[in-house]
């Protein structure tokens, strides 16, 4: 159940003033009882108590100890309706306290509709609204020779403000619910951004480090090859640390997140030589010297990526790339980044889930109507861990890339191919 928590500075100041106002309201509403006729003290006390109770509930912050705001509002409405039904005093006496109690009931109605949980806002708000609408009958029904016009007019005049207050409270409630949903979506997007960053950058770099370490265990390594291997391991580790620093910075300041709006593959020049796969010895110095420049990897980078993938797979792996002429010119830069990301993810999955593969082919070709189809096929057999899930079920791997491809108007599928192997296919519309 929602409660009014005095955590905000303005709200804390208002809470300090509410208690003195509630005490003052009780004193002012109780004082006229002493001026009533001695024979009317009993009804006057009941009327004053009903008005004072409504004022206290309307002014004080809730919950108070074990008294919830719903219970307090329900008690006020019940007491008012019960007094309407059982009041037997002079008809003129309710006229003094009626305006104060009616205004207090409107305040209780506003707070009930505005703050109570979805389960209790309707029933409690309806009960309080009914008490406010019927309150004029306490006076109108007991007026001698008043007829039916007086009660009807009193109820109608009371109904309009009640509907206005309830509508205003409901409108503010809807606005707050939208704000809460927006905040929840923003937090979820940030979590998914971090998950994508961890997968897209850190996991790929670690995969490259593992592959380099495996290659370094082969016999017959020359000192120069070992030194180059250690340099590539150092560069991959530094890139992973840089990616972690960027993600931590994004968490501290979401406005500067580099992972927003599908920009996970806008890589610095330290990634230009193939992300998680090994770089040439000469590229390391150039990358560190030009780390401030950026560019988006695209279809033209696929042959180099596939070549490095094949170089780290040992002599038994044959990796080829076939890029049809003109395909790179058909796709915008951002869409090409998505295609590159799909290929990079598919190659990483081959390393992780199909190490027995001996042939891997990457192909980009026209698919009709200006679309481009990018496929990654291997002969590693049909055994696979699930690579595709529902687009909304996660934010990493092909699951996240499926949603990203769909956002560009394309599609992404993955499944076994005959006679034995696995294929990831991505279709993206042209300009």
C-alpha positions in Angstrom: 0.0 0.0 0.0 1.3 3.4 -0.9 2.1 5.7 2.0 3.1 9.3 2.2 6.7 9.1 3.2 8.2 12.4 4.5 11.6 11.9 2.8 11.6 14.9 0.5 12.7 18.2 2.2 9.6 20.0 1.2 7.5 17.1 2.4 9.3 17.1 5.7 8.6 20.8 6.3 4.9 20.2 5.5 4.8 17.4 8.0 6.0 19.7 10.7 3.2 22.1 10.0 0.5 19.5 9.7 0.5 18.4 13.3 0.0 22.0 14.7 -2.7 22.6 12.2 -4.5 19.4 13.2 -4.4 20.4 16.8 -5.6 23.9 16.0 -8.5 22.4 13.9 -9.6 20.1 16.8 -9.6 23.1 19.2 -11.5 25.4 16.9 -14.1 22.8 16.1 -14.6 21.7 19.7 -14.8 25.2 21.2 -18.4 26.0 19.9 -19.7 23.0 21.9 -19.5 25.1 25.0 -21.8 27.7 23.4 -24.5 25.2 22.6 -27.8 24.9 24.6 -27.3 22.7 27.6 -29.8 20.2 26.2 -27.9 20.0 22.9 -24.5 19.3 24.3 -24.7 15.6 23.4 -25.5 16.1 19.7 -23.1 19.0 19.5 -20.3 16.8 20.8 -21.0 14.1 18.2 -21.0 16.7 15.4 -17.8 18.3 16.6 -16.1 14.9 17.0 -17.1 13.9 13.4 -15.8 17.2 11.9 -12.6 17.0 14.1 -11.9 13.4 13.1 -12.2 14.2 9.4 -9.9 17.2 9.8 -7.3 15.2 11.6 -7.3 12.5 9.0 -7.1 15.1 6.2 -4.1 16.9 7.8 -1.9 14.3 9.6 0.7 12.2 7.8 -0.1 8.5 7.5 0.5 5.8 8.5 0.8 6.4 12.2 2.0 3.4 14.1 -0.4 0.6 13.0 -3.1 2.9 11.6 -2.8 2.8 7.8 -4.2 5.6 5.6 -6.8 3.3 4.2 -8.1 2.4 7.7 -8.1 6.1 8.8 -10.0 7.2 5.7 -12.5 4.3 6.1 -13.1 5.2 9.7 -13.9 8.8 8.9 -16.3 7.8 6.1 -18.0 5.2 8.3 -18.4 7.6 11.2 -19.8 10.3 9.0 -22.4 8.0 7.4 -23.3 6.5 10.7 -23.9 10.0 12.2 -26.1 10.9 9.1 -28.2 7.9 9.9 -28.5 8.1 13.7 -28.5 11.9 14.3 -31.6 13.0 16.4 -30.6 16.5 17.5 -31.9 19.9 16.4 -31.9 20.4 12.6 -30.1 23.8 12.9 -27.1 22.4 14.9 -25.4 20.5 12.0 -25.4 23.7 9.9 -22.4 25.0 11.8 -20.0 22.0 11.6 -21.3 20.7 8.2 -19.0 23.0 6.0 -15.9 22.1 7.9 -16.6 18.4 7.9 -17.4 18.5 4.1 -14.1 20.3 3.3 -12.2 17.8 5.4 -13.9 14.9 3.6 -12.8 16.3 0.3 -9.3 16.4 1.6 -9.5 12.8 2.8 -11.0 11.8 -0.6 -8.1 13.4 -2.5 -5.5 11.6 -0.4 -7.3 8.3 -0.6 -7.5 8.3 -4.4 -4.1 9.8 -4.8 -2.1 7.6 -2.4 -3.8 4.3 -1.6 -2.8 1.1 -3.3 -4.7 0.0 -6.4 -6.6 -2.5 -4.3 -7.9 0.0 -1.8 -8.1 3.3 -3.7 -11.4 2.5 -5.4 -13.4 1.1 -2.4 -12.1 3.5 0.2 -12.3 6.5 -2.2 -15.8 5.6 -3.1 -16.8 5.3 0.6 -15.3 8.7 1.4 -16.9 10.2 -1.7 -20.3 8.8 -0.7 -20.0 10.3 2.8 -19.2 13.7 1.3 -22.1 13.6 -1.1 -24.7 12.5 1.5 -23.4 14.9 4.2 -25.8 17.8 3.3 -28.7 15.4 4.0 -27.9 15.5 7.7 -29.3 19.1 7.6 -31.7 19.1 4.6 -33.7 16.0 5.6 -34.4 17.4 9.0 -35.6 20.9 7.9 -39.3 21.3 8.7 -41.4 21.7 5.6 -38.3 21.5 3.4 -39.8 19.2 0.8 -37.7 17.1 -1.6 -36.1 19.9 -3.5 -33.7 20.8 -0.7 -32.1 17.4 -0.3 -31.8 16.9 -4.0 -30.2 20.3 -4.6 -27.8 19.7 -1.6 -26.7 16.3 -3.0 -26.1 17.7 -6.5 -24.2 20.6 -5.2 -22.0 18.3 -3.2 -21.6 15.8 -6.0 -19.9 18.1 -8.5 -17.0 19.1 -6.2 -16.6 15.5 -5.1 -16.2 14.4 -8.7 -13.8 17.2 -9.4 -11.6 16.3 -6.5 -11.6 12.6 -7.3 -10.8 13.3 -11.0 -7.9 15.6 -10.1 -6.5 13.0 -7.6 -6.9 10.2 -10.2 -5.1 12.3 -12.9 -2.2 12.9 -10.6 -2.1 9.2 -9.7 -1.9 8.3 -13.4 0.9 10.8 -13.9 2.9 9.4 -11.0 2.3 5.8 -12.3 3.6 6.8 -15.7 6.7 8.4 -14.1 7.4 5.3 -12.0 7.1 3.1 -15.1 9.4 5.5 -17.0 12.0 5.3 -14.2 11.7 1.5 -14.1 12.2 1.3 -17.9 15.2 3.6 -17.7 16.7 1.4 -14.9 16.1 -1.7 -16.9 17.6 -0.2 -20.1 20.7 0.8 -18.0 21.0 -2.8 -16.7 20.7 -4.1 -20.3 23.3 -1.6 -21.5 25.7 -2.9 -18.9 24.9 -6.5 -19.8 25.5 -5.8 -23.5 28.7 -4.0 -22.7 30.0 -6.9 -20.6 29.1 -9.4 -23.3 30.0 -7.3 -26.4 33.4 -6.0 -25.2 34.6 -7.8 -22.1 33.5 -11.3 -23.0 34.8 -11.1 -26.5 38.2 -9.8 -25.2 38.4 -12.6 -22.7 37.6 -15.1 -25.4 40.4 -13.7 -27.5 42.8 -14.0 -24.5 41.8 -17.6 -24.0 42.4 -18.4 -27.6 45.8 -16.7 -27.5 46.7 -18.6 -24.4 45.7 -21.9 -26.0 47.8 -21.0 -29.1 50.8 -20.2 -26.9 50.8 -23.7 -25.4 51.6 -25.3 -28.8 55.1 -26.7 -29.0 57.9 -25.1 -31.1 57.1 -21.4 -30.2 59.9 -19.0 -31.2 61.0 -16.2 -28.7 59.7 -13.6 -31.2 56.3 -15.4 -31.4 56.1 -15.6 -27.7 56.9 -11.9 -27.3 54.2 -11.0 -29.8 51.8 -13.3 -28.1 52.4 -11.6 -24.7 51.9 -8.1 -26.3 48.6 -9.2 -27.8 47.5 -10.6 -24.5 48.4 -7.3 -22.8 46.5 -5.3 -25.4 43.4 -7.5 -25.1 43.5 -7.1 -21.3 43.9 -3.3 -21.5 40.9 -3.2 -23.9 38.8 -5.2 -21.5 39.8 -2.9 -18.6 38.9 0.2 -20.8 35.5 -1.3 -21.5 34.9 -1.9 -17.8 35.9 1.7 -17.1 33.4 2.9 -19.7 30.6 0.8 -18.2 31.4 2.1 -14.7 31.3 5.6 -16.0 28.0 4.9 -17.7 26.5 3.7 -14.4 27.7 6.8 -12.6 26.4 9.2 -15.3 23.7 7.6 -17.6 23.7 10.7 -19.8 27.2 9.9 -21.0 26.6 6.2 -21.6 28.3 5.1 -24.7 26.1 2.0 -24.9 22.8 3.9 -25.5 20.7 3.6 -28.6 22.5 0.6 -30.2 25.9 2.2 -30.0 27.6 -0.8 -28.4 29.7 -1.4 -31.5 30.9 2.1 -32.0 34.4 1.2 -31.1 37.6 3.1 -30.4 40.5 2.5 -32.6 41.8 0.0 -30.1 39.1 -2.3 -31.5 39.6 -1.6 -35.1 41.8 -4.6 -35.7 39.1 -7.1 -34.8 37.7 -6.7 -31.3 38.4 -9.9 -29.4 40.5 -11.6 -32.0 44.3 -11.1 -32.1 45.9 -8.1 -33.8 49.0 -7.9 -35.8 52.1 -6.9 -33.9 52.4 -3.6 -35.8 48.8 -2.6 -35.0 49.2 -2.3 -31.3 51.5 0.8 -31.4 49.2 2.5 -33.9 46.1 1.8 -31.8 47.6 3.2 -28.7 48.7 6.3 -30.6 45.2 7.0 -32.1 43.0 5.8 -29.3 41.0 9.1 -29.4 39.6 8.5 -32.9 36.4 6.4 -33.4 34.7 4.7 -36.3 32.0 2.1 -36.8 33.0 -1.3 -37.9 31.1 -2.5 -41.0 30.9 -5.0 -43.8 34.2 -4.0 -45.3 35.9 -5.2 -42.0 34.4 -8.7 -42.2 37.3 -10.3 -44.4 39.9 -9.1 -41.9 37.8 -10.4 -38.9 37.3 -13.8 -40.5 41.1 -14.0 -41.4 42.1 -13.4 -37.8 39.4 -15.9 -36.7 40.9 -18.5 -39.0 44.5 -17.7 -37.9 43.7 -18.4 -34.3 41.9 -21.6 -35.0 44.9 -23.7 -35.9 45.8 -25.4 -39.1 42.7 -27.6 -39.2 40.3 -24.6 -39.6 39.5 -23.1 -42.9 37.6 -19.7 -42.6 36.5 -17.8 -45.7 34.7 -14.5 -46.3 32.7 -13.7 -49.4 31.6 -10.1 -49.7 29.5 -9.4 -52.8 30.4 -6.2 -54.6 28.3 -3.2 -53.7 26.7 -4.7 -50.5 28.5 -2.3 -48.2 27.2 0.7 -50.1 23.6 -0.5 -49.6 23.5 -0.3 -45.8 23.8 2.7 -43.5 26.7 2.8 -41.1 24.6 2.0 -38.1 23.0 -1.0 -39.9 26.5 -2.2 -40.9 27.5 -2.1 -37.3 24.7 -4.5 -36.5 25.7 -6.9 -39.2 29.3 -6.8 -38.0 28.1 -7.5 -34.5 26.1 -10.5 -35.6 29.1 -12.0 -37.4 31.4 -11.4 -34.4 28.8 -13.0 -32.1 28.4 -16.0 -34.4 32.2 -16.6 -34.6 32.5 -16.4 -30.9 29.7 -18.9 -30.5 31.5 -21.2 -32.9 34.6 -21.0 -30.7 32.6 -21.7 -27.5 30.0 -24.3 -28.8 31.5 -25.9 -31.9 35.3 -26.2 -31.4 35.3 -29.3 -33.7 34.3 -27.1 -36.7 36.8 -27.3 -39.6 35.1 -25.0 -42.1 33.5 -21.6 -41.4 32.1 -19.4 -44.2 30.9 -15.8 -43.9 28.9 -14.4 -46.8 27.3 -11.1 -47.5 25.1 -10.9 -50.6 22.0 -9.1 -52.0 18.7 -10.5 -50.9 16.3 -8.6 -53.2 14.6 -5.2 -52.8 17.8 -3.7 -51.8 18.3 -5.9 -48.7 21.5 -7.6 -47.7 21.8 -11.1 -46.2 24.7 -11.9 -44.0 25.2 -15.6 -43.1 27.7 -17.4 -41.0 27.9 -21.2 -41.6 30.0 -23.9 -40.0 30.2 -27.7 -40.2 30.6 -28.2 -36.4 27.5 -30.4 -36.1 24.0 -29.7 -34.9 24.8 -29.8 -31.2 24.3 -26.3 -29.7 23.4 -24.6 -26.6 20.3 -22.3 -27.2 21.5 -19.2 -29.0 18.2 -17.5 -29.6 15.6 -16.5 -27.0 12.7 -14.2 -27.0 13.8 -10.7 -27.9 12.7 -9.3 -24.6 14.1 -12.1 -22.5 17.7 -10.9 -22.3 20.2 -8.3 -23.4 23.3 -10.2 -24.4 24.4 -12.4 -27.3 22.1 -13.2 -30.3 19.1 -12.6 -28.1 20.0 -8.9 -27.8 21.1 -8.8 -31.4 17.7 -10.1 -32.5 15.9 -7.2 -31.0 18.5 -4.8 -32.4 18.1 -6.3 -35.9 14.4 -6.0 -35.6 14.7 -2.4 -34.7 16.4 -1.8 -38.0 13.6 -3.5 -39.9 15.5 -6.7 -40.4 15.4 -10.3 -39.0 17.9 -12.7 -37.5 17.6 -16.5 -37.4 19.8 -19.4 -36.3 19.5 -23.1 -36.8 21.0 -26.4 -38.0 21.9 -26.9 -41.7 22.4 -30.1 -43.7 24.3 -32.3 -43.7 25.9 -31.1 -40.5 26.5 -27.7 -39.2 24.9 -24.5 -37.9 24.0 -21.2 -39.6 23.2 -17.7 -38.4 21.5 -15.6 -40.9 20.8 -11.9 -40.7 18.7 -9.9 -43.3 18.9 -6.1 -43.2 17.1 -3.6 -45.4 19.1 -1.2 -47.6 19.0 2.6 -47.6 
